Amino acid sequence: MDEFNFDEIIDRRNTYSVKYAALKTLFGREDITPLWVADMEFRSPKCVRDILEKYVQSGIYGYDTEPPQMKPVIAQWELQEHGWKVDCDWISFIPGIVRGIGLAVNFFTEPGDKVVVQSPVYHPFTNVPLGNGRKVLRNPVKDGRMDLDHLESLLKAEGPVKMLILCNPHNPGGYIWSRGELESLAEICRRHGVLVISDEIHADLSLWGNRNICFASVSEAAAENSITFGAPSKTFNIPGFASSFSIIPNPELAQPFYKWLSANEFNCPSIFASLGMIAAFTEAKPWRDAAVKYIEGNILHLEEKFSAFRAGGEQLIEPVRPQSSYLVWLDCRNLLRRLAGRDGLKPEDQTLLEDYFVNKVKVGMNTGVMFGPEGLGHMRLNAACPRSLLDFELPEV
Ligand SMILES: Cc1ncc(COP(=O)(O)O)c(C=O)c1O
């Protein structure tokens, strides 16, 4: 079995994979290609499988301890991949990033407090604060860039605001924020007393030679006033282990938060989470590099396919080329205008797009509006799959 053979089709039906198990519920049919939830159709790196198989073979699954090398391995990874020098005392295990956001929202804000998100954005950024009785304010992304003027006026008008959840790099769209954007964001948030949660789960899958910038590394304002969440889960396709970490340089934030995590044992990794992370970060860089190259090939393949899908002289689906990760944001507004038979799109038109992809193209993608109202006329496609799965036909409209 060649671990770099990303063309291999692996049958994941009946394996409890949500990507397949939820098809009927979400899309109304099972005979479609699932290109939605953000995990890969690739087998995880061999080094990860080997260490876990060895553990499973031991046959005794008792209480375990956090391996002492885990935090140094995380610190080394941040330094080598992002040039960010992290002290091990700043690090804690957290059981998944969405849960980490939930923990931070509960610990650092009160019911009724305001939280800013930059929409369209990964939906739990909105749902977690809302589900915990917080208010969510939107600072929409403008043409793939951060709208800092709008943020400043939002904070002036709506303050006090307690928290901003940053997607770094951004999902959907795969935008890598510039150093200037991150520095200005840090400055604005410090001035307005807004704690920044930087979700860097997609940071290690930069494409086309890009490099993501860790928010906390850009300035003192950023380091003093932020919590970074990172994980090997997207990069090495191990999200099922809920293996994540937080990095907090400011002891005034870290100490009370980590004390609370510890009191509730939220900071205790399962052995799958810790061993998987250590193996991935120490041995699986060649696998990651090969996966990135393959994903780039898939994106080029999609671009070619969509460029040929035209009507009335216009391209109907414009993919936004991601700078990072494997989620391709498809601007389908031209297609939707044709389906709806009008220029001005209405929120209810989105179902026409969903219906086209599920029932005509036979692929299951994330609908754009789940990331915020700005997602109208968009879909999100997961391109971390064998290239042959992207060979779907696009019926004429
Ligand atoms: C930006 C972002 N954060 C977090 C997650 C999920 O992280 P976890 O599974 O660790 O909760 C995803 C998954 O798609 C994501 O895109």
The ligand as a MOL file (V3000), in Angstrom:
LIG
                    3D

  0  0  0     0  0            999 V3000
M  V30 BEGIN CTAB
M  V30 COUNTS 16 16 0 0 0
M  V30 BEGIN ATOM
M  V30 1 C -11.9530 26.7860 10.8750 0
M  V30 2 C -12.2890 25.4810 11.5230 0
M  V30 3 N -12.1710 25.3440 12.8540 0
M  V30 4 C -12.4590 24.1900 13.4770 0
M  V30 5 C -12.8930 23.0940 12.7640 0
M  V30 6 C -13.2420 21.8190 13.4960 0
M  V30 7 O -12.3080 21.5580 14.4720 0
M  V30 8 P -12.5610 20.4050 15.5380 0
M  V30 9 O -12.9850 19.1950 14.7840 0
M  V30 10 O -11.2270 20.2620 16.1930 0
M  V30 11 O -13.6000 20.8990 16.4690 0
M  V30 12 C -13.0360 23.1830 11.3790 0
M  V30 13 C -13.5190 22.0280 10.6090 0
M  V30 14 O -13.8910 22.1220 9.4760 0
M  V30 15 C -12.7190 24.3980 10.7420 0
M  V30 16 O -12.8240 24.5390 9.4210 0
M  V30 END ATOM
M  V30 BEGIN BOND
M  V30 1 1 1 2
M  V30 2 1 2 3
M  V30 3 2 2 15
M  V30 4 2 3 4
M  V30 5 1 4 5
M  V30 6 1 5 6
M  V30 7 2 5 12
M  V30 8 1 6 7
M  V30 9 1 7 8
M  V30 10 2 8 9
M  V30 11 1 8 10
M  V30 12 1 8 11
M  V30 13 1 12 13
M  V30 14 1 12 15
M  V30 15 2 13 14
M  V30 16 1 15 16
M  V30 END BOND
M  V30 END CTAB
M  END
